[in-house]
Amino acid sequence: MEASIIINFKTYEESTGDNALKLAKICDEVAKETGAKIIVVPQFADIYRISNEVKIQVYSQGIDNIKFGSYTGHVLAESVKAAGASGSLLNHSERRIKLADIEACIEKLRSLGMVSIVCTNNINTTKAAAAIGPDFVAVEPPELIGSGIPVSQAKPEIVSGSVDAAKEVNPKVGVLCGAGITKGEDIKKAIELGTEGVLLASGVVKAKDPKAVLMDLVGGLG
């Protein structure tokens, strides 16, 4: 499986509106120059414009467990797909959802031919998430998110333990890791620990030179 760099735009000013498009184009440029698999995860309002301007995959930051109907203010999976998203994060530490909703959202995404990435915070939740069959789980200890301290270096046992736990219950589930990833060496270590890539945000989004950071990160893919 080709290792991926997935960049969560969150709701930073540097990745909102015109800035989001600019950053997505930088990611697209690096992917084209290096052949690396880079995926961007912008805010809902930016999905359509970005997906029409770049070749790389665009994912949603989440969806809700709803169907067509009277659900004002909710996020419909069919809507983000129509806007150009080909996958979605679920259960990010900044937007936790119930296990039953995670399972329903995974099934909805699968029925639409979209990729599901369930975010977890430790080995036990990674094992539980893998058991319900997403395409990927992404382990991110919350205390390291945005810290600049890479989980692959600070807590490698959580990464390797999550890989083992996920593969034990469902060998088909890919494992990503996130939190504090900022350098190519962080990705290199993550892959050595058995992951299929990384999920990161501020390390790229808030960088003074996002392209330079991305080029360094891609170097870690080997």
C-alpha positions in Angstrom: 0.0 0.0 0.0 1.4 3.4 -1.0 2.2 5.6 2.0 0.2 8.7 2.3 0.7 12.2 3.7 -2.8 13.5 4.7 -3.0 17.2 5.6 -5.9 18.3 7.8 -6.6 22.0 7.2 -8.7 22.3 10.4 -10.1 25.9 10.7 -6.8 27.8 10.7 -6.8 31.2 9.0 -3.9 30.0 6.9 -6.2 27.3 5.4 -9.5 29.1 5.0 -11.0 30.4 1.8 -8.4 31.7 -0.7 -5.6 30.6 1.6 -7.0 27.0 1.6 -6.9 27.0 -2.2 -3.4 28.4 -2.3 -2.2 25.7 0.2 -4.0 22.9 -1.7 -2.3 24.0 -4.9 1.1 23.8 -3.2 0.3 20.3 -2.0 -0.8 19.4 -5.6 2.5 20.9 -7.0 4.6 18.8 -4.6 2.7 15.7 -5.4 3.2 16.2 -9.1 6.9 16.9 -8.7 7.6 14.0 -6.4 5.0 11.4 -7.2 4.1 11.3 -3.5 0.5 10.6 -2.4 -0.7 13.8 -0.7 -4.3 14.2 0.4 -5.8 17.5 1.6 -8.7 17.8 4.1 -10.1 21.3 3.9 -13.2 22.8 5.6 -16.5 21.8 4.1 -17.1 25.2 2.5 -13.8 24.9 0.6 -14.1 21.3 -0.7 -15.9 22.1 -4.0 -13.5 24.8 -5.1 -10.4 22.9 -4.2 -11.5 19.7 -5.7 -12.0 21.5 -9.0 -8.6 23.1 -8.9 -6.3 20.2 -7.9 -5.6 16.7 -9.1 -4.8 15.2 -5.6 -7.5 13.7 -3.5 -9.7 15.8 -1.3 -11.3 14.5 1.9 -13.9 15.9 4.2 -13.1 16.7 7.9 -16.2 14.6 8.9 -19.7 13.6 8.1 -22.8 13.1 10.2 -24.9 10.0 10.6 -27.8 11.3 8.6 -29.7 10.7 5.4 -31.4 13.1 2.9 -34.1 15.0 4.8 -34.7 17.5 7.6 -31.2 17.8 9.2 -30.4 21.5 9.1 -26.8 22.3 10.0 -25.6 18.7 9.6 -23.1 17.3 7.1 -24.4 14.8 4.6 -22.0 12.3 3.1 -23.7 12.5 -0.3 -23.2 16.3 -0.2 -19.4 16.2 0.4 -19.1 13.5 -2.3 -21.0 15.7 -4.7 -18.6 18.6 -3.8 -15.6 16.5 -4.8 -14.5 14.7 -1.6 -13.4 11.1 -2.0 -13.1 10.2 1.7 -13.6 11.6 5.2 -12.1 11.7 8.6 -14.3 10.4 11.4 -14.0 10.9 15.2 -11.2 13.4 15.2 -10.2 14.4 18.8 -11.7 17.8 18.1 -15.0 16.3 16.9 -15.6 13.0 18.7 -18.7 11.0 17.8 -20.4 7.9 19.3 -19.3 4.4 18.3 -22.6 3.6 16.7 -22.4 6.7 14.6 -18.8 5.8 13.6 -20.0 2.4 12.4 -22.9 3.9 10.5 -20.7 6.6 8.9 -18.2 3.9 7.8 -21.0 2.0 6.1 -22.3 5.1 4.4 -18.9 6.1 3.1 -18.3 2.6 1.8 -21.7 2.5 0.0 -20.6 5.8 -1.7 -17.2 4.4 -2.7 -15.5 6.8 -0.3 -12.5 6.2 2.0 -13.0 6.2 5.8 -10.3 7.2 8.3 -11.3 6.8 12.0 -9.1 8.8 14.4 -8.2 7.2 17.7 -6.2 8.2 20.7 -4.7 5.0 22.1 -4.2 1.3 21.5 -7.5 0.2 22.9 -9.6 2.7 20.9 -7.5 1.8 17.8 -8.4 -1.9 18.3 -12.1 -1.1 18.8 -12.1 1.1 15.7 -10.4 -1.5 13.5 -13.0 -4.0 14.5 -15.7 -2.1 12.8 -13.9 -2.1 9.5 -12.8 1.4 8.3 -10.3 1.7 5.5 -7.8 3.3 8.0 -7.4 4.2 11.6 -5.2 7.1 12.6 -3.8 7.1 16.1 -3.2 10.6 17.6 -2.5 11.0 21.3 -4.4 14.3 21.9 -1.6 15.7 24.2 0.8 15.7 21.3 -1.5 17.3 18.7 0.0 20.6 17.6 2.9 20.1 20.0 5.7 19.7 17.4 6.7 16.6 19.4 6.1 13.6 17.0 4.2 10.7 18.3 6.5 8.4 16.2 9.4 9.6 18.3 7.9 10.4 21.7 5.5 7.4 22.0 6.6 4.8 19.4 5.0 2.1 21.5 1.6 3.6 20.9 2.2 3.5 17.2 3.6 0.0 17.0 1.0 -1.2 19.5 -1.8 0.3 17.5 -0.5 -1.4 14.3 -0.4 -4.7 16.0 -3.8 -4.3 17.6 -5.5 -3.2 14.4 -3.9 -6.0 12.3 -4.9 -8.5 14.9 -8.6 -7.8 14.6 -8.7 -6.7 10.9 -5.6 -7.2 8.7 -7.2 -5.2 5.9 -7.3 -2.0 8.0 -4.5 0.5 7.3 -2.9 2.4 10.1 -1.8 6.0 10.1 -0.3 8.1 12.9 -0.5 11.7 13.7 0.3 14.4 16.3 3.4 16.4 16.2 4.6 15.3 12.8 6.7 18.0 11.2 9.7 16.4 9.5 10.6 13.7 7.0 12.4 11.8 9.7 9.1 11.7 11.7 7.4 10.0 8.7 10.3 7.7 8.2 10.1 6.5 11.8 6.3 6.1 11.5 6.6 3.9 8.4 9.3 1.8 10.2 6.8 1.3 13.0 4.4 -0.3 10.5 2.1 2.6 9.5 0.9 3.4 6.0 1.4 7.1 6.4 0.7 10.1 8.5 -2.1 12.6 9.3 -0.8 16.1 10.2 -2.0 19.7 10.3 -0.2 22.7 11.8 3.3 21.4 10.8 2.4 22.2 7.2 -0.6 24.6 7.5 1.2 27.1 9.8 4.6 26.8 8.3 6.3 29.9 6.8 7.2 27.9 3.7 4.7 25.0 3.4 6.3 23.7 0.1 9.8 23.4 1.8 8.2 21.5 4.7 6.3 19.2 2.3 9.4 18.4 0.3 11.1 17.4 3.5 8.2 15.3 4.6 8.0 13.6 1.3 11.7 12.7 1.7 10.7 10.5 4.7 8.5 8.3 2.5 11.7 6.6 1.2 
